[in-house]
């Protein structure tokens, strides 16, 4: 198999038009408009909109993947002044969007998650308001693509807002449920707060340097780091605001309180989308701002991020242990996973960033699978609690095996994907600790100890499914559950991909390495 | 010297792993009928048995320090670039030498006999036999691989089938025991993994292969303080698996709750992974750490043997007693390894094999007693020899082996280990040697209370069947092994001496 990353050396490759690079974005927006209009018209045939959405997403995904093959490892720039730019390399300084292998990696993650959710859709929702649901899903995905492609802060912010404003109504989609409405309200308020913090940070930054591009930010940071200058208190304020804003987005401690409520209250497919998709826009932003923009003053922020990382993984895991509600457990688990991913920032080598990217990829896959599994179970009346899944091993063997694989992968049992990505991530900290920054080894130790801790609650899920009897059916065997076929297929696909990505980690990791190198450090 | 030339160039290790893995999945997922599942499982288990037997014979015929049947395949290759020198190279490498050949053989034998012993398993038999085969695959992988990363993958994967074996087919407190087993050993292994990562990065070779890391160790790339830390990290991981005091507490629970076949695999081969890792990885790769921490290993080993023996004396549950006796035996293994003398280390290896036969025998007998009597409480038994003569004979052989009767395999092992301790630690040998007296006491006392004396009236004896035929086959295999290795210890020691000598030479102690 040809690894995509190995093509990164073809830096003189020319492409007739940069349209291809940006085409996934256009396809998604057009698709969203069509779906919204179709949904408003006469009642569409059952599953038609879902099918259409899946096709749109697949087209966008194929176009995105085609880009990486055609234009590997360097950027195409959409200039603010002269429309679509030529394929000049190096990119023009004032471009708004660019497509690199880093971008495409995230595009594939975002589109992939959306495909899974749209694919699993029929059978989980009622037929009402299909149009809105799928249109919002496509719009939110297009916003994520903008975030991944952004070359400067305002575009990044716009992308984040497109995503947020599309996902707020999705969180409230279960209109009759107070729980869902509460979740959406919380999500909206916290999201607004996060946006405000981010925007304030951006405005402070603009005030100091008169530029909003990441490259301009990097120049400014280099100036601060140069001899005779120093990091001003105002600069510290600035990155602290940006960090806080995005820490809300990725639900890092102490900005995590909203996550369990929202992921629990929102309908499960939407939770899957929030955890596996929109949350990762925060990581894109963190990577771009801290590793491209502020890399020169890393010594100034690395301790802060490292502490947040360790506290986040520990708090997430400790709180997950006591959860009986599976959605809340997965929410805390995703907080813990955010802590692991944050390890990549203070370590900041391409290998570490690649480990972080790979972990984002595997987490997105696994979290999407787990939440879709819960949604599928809820559709046949299984409660999303530890008690609810008792005896599931006999009632729904295929789903139960898939969930088992996902749980073992979350805990990091080899040879599954979760182990591979954790291995790369933690080993990068050990590596860098041997290269002159000894304290980084504590990140690896914290990650390792947390992995051991986390096994407890992941194993508990397995225990409930296989070692406990279904309540009410102690003597007679419980009847088999008829899980809807599409979501079940989606879950099985994620489980199989989890195994495949664990054993064949090299191609994905090579791509992640190529992506990490485009970031700079 | 080759037996069958075509087989000598074949990758027998991978064939064994693949056969048991595929067999496990097939039996687990496709077979519903119990007759089909056990026959199929037995057939699949014969493949690794034949392959490991062939390899053991080959190693016996041409002993040497090097690996035989060595094969190498690329797995994960990440290219090097600035900031990431050397890249990352993980190769799937397998090979067999005088240390791993007997252990692989033991693994294949025990899996086969545990499938035979559980012939009448009626509860979800496909899954049960499939999990046993998966155990086979992962443990053979641990003993067969020559790459740290692959070692870790197989090492961790052993937990999954065992977790299910205990939790689904176990005793009353099986859920607690299974989770405790999983958590304990997972936590220990992760610390070990940290040690692997440190070895890998400091070696700077960009490879996890044993030979590359060993090469770096020989070029003095590891400082003494680094070696001490790494050895400690590895030792924690291995000590949990051993297990030795104070990280042994998962073992009695796991053993007592596990189904008999699970106990057989657990005591027979899973415990040996810890001592194997210590000898194969920690000793040669962090030799200065090992020599620096020798006093620690001696103290832990000595406490383990004495503590376990004293606990055994006070046990009323036969299976629990056998489980604790494993802690004692493995403590002896640790002492033998810590002696770092050829005779002590070879003795430790011998002990691993001998205990891998004697403890499965006793665990199977505990299973038979449980089936026959409905209890394993020693005080409730008495005079069983008159009603269950075959069972009583097997128990007597097992107990005699346990207390180190000459002629059975544990005697030469203990003899070598204590000689090694004497050579290295001098008069300190008188501390652990008390174990011999205590172990004789608890084995004999338990035997005397359960088998002899007046026939018990405390339990219902109307349903005695003594020993089924298939159970007798499995039991007889272990007895034959104990006798053969008891009379001809050279089957194990001859091929082991060059390999052990090489490790000790690398460590600079001999």
HADDOCK unambig.tbl for C-alpha pairs under 7 A between the chains (distance, minus, plus):
assign (segid A and resid 349 and name CA) (segid B and resid 83 and name CA) 6.75 0.50 0.50
assign (segid A and resid 351 and name CA) (segid B and resid 84 and name CA) 6.76 0.50 0.50
assign (segid A and resid 413 and name CA) (segid B and resid 156 and name CA) 6.57 0.50 0.50
assign (segid A and resid 414 and name CA) (segid B and resid 153 and name CA) 5.15 0.50 0.50
assign (segid A and resid 414 and name CA) (segid B and resid 156 and name CA) 6.42 0.50 0.50
assign (segid A and resid 414 and name CA) (segid B and resid 157 and name CA) 6.33 0.50 0.50
assign (segid A and resid 415 and name CA) (segid B and resid 153 and name CA) 5.97 0.50 0.50
assign (segid A and resid 427 and name CA) (segid B and resid 197 and name CA) 6.01 0.50 0.50
assign (segid A and resid 430 and name CA) (segid B and resid 197 and name CA) 6.83 0.50 0.50
assign (segid A and resid 430 and name CA) (segid B and resid 198 and name CA) 6.44 0.50 0.50
assign (segid A and resid 431 and name CA) (segid B and resid 201 and name CA) 5.68 0.50 0.50
assign (segid A and resid 434 and name CA) (segid B and resid 202 and name CA) 6.89 0.50 0.50
assign (segid A and resid 448 and name CA) (segid B and resid 190 and name CA) 6.07 0.50 0.50
assign (segid A and resid 452 and name CA) (segid B and resid 183 and name CA) 6.86 0.50 0.50
assign (segid A and resid 452 and name CA) (segid B and resid 186 and name CA) 6.32 0.50 0.50
assign (segid A and resid 452 and name CA) (segid B and resid 187 and name CA) 4.81 0.50 0.50
assign (segid A and resid 455 and name CA) (segid B and resid 183 and name CA) 6.71 0.50 0.50
assign (segid A and resid 456 and name CA) (segid B and resid 183 and name CA) 6.67 0.50 0.50
assign (segid A and resid 467 and name CA) (segid B and resid 167 and name CA) 6.45 0.50 0.50
assign (segid A and resid 467 and name CA) (segid B and resid 168 and name CA) 6.03 0.50 0.50
assign (segid A and resid 505 and name CA) (segid B and resid 76 and name CA) 6.94 0.50 0.50
assign (segid A and resid 506 and name CA) (segid B and resid 76 and name CA) 5.03 0.50 0.50
assign (segid A and resid 506 and name CA) (segid B and resid 77 and name CA) 6.17 0.50 0.50
assign (segid A and resid 506 and name CA) (segid B and resid 78 and name CA) 6.70 0.50 0.50
assign (segid A and resid 510 and name CA) (segid B and resid 78 and name CA) 6.13 0.50 0.50
